[in-house]
């Protein structure tokens, strides 16, 4: 499975962006989808995730984005989204999508989000 992330760009603080992560083929084997981000000079950090099994499919968010970001999945399109609202300058980072399957760990190439103050 190849993941293609898109939707990044430059936005003013308070604005919104929607990131997409499209899989190259059917994702029936994937058990979890996650978004991570990496700001300049900082380690990669978890942003949001959703499991196909367990946790009742409820999304889990980092505290820093809770209430502002929403992760969702469209199985028919093999695509996962990250809706980002009320963006802050500290959300500036390269965002990576990640998919977990039994014995597999897939990563997209990253998409840059820049939030200006």
C-alpha positions, 0 to 999 in steps of 0.5 A: 500500500502506498499513501499519498498525503495532500492538502497542506499549505499556508494559512493564517492563524484561525484558519482551516485546512483539510489534509487527505491521505489516499491509499493506492489500493483497497485498505481492507487489511488496515487496522488503524490510521494515524496522523503525525507531524514534525515541526522544525527541530522537533521530534515527530509527534502523534496528532490523531488516530482512528482504529478499525477495531477496538476503541469502538472506532473512536478517534483519539487525539493529542491534547494539543489538537483536541477540539480543533482537529477531526480525523475521519475515513472514507472507506469507499475512497480508501482515503483518510482525512484530517480536518484542522480548524482554528489553526495556530502558528504552533501547528506549523509542521510537516504532517505525515499519514500512517496506516497500520496493518498486521505486520505492516507499517505504511507512511505517506511522504508528508505534506507541509502546513504553515500557519502564519500569525 
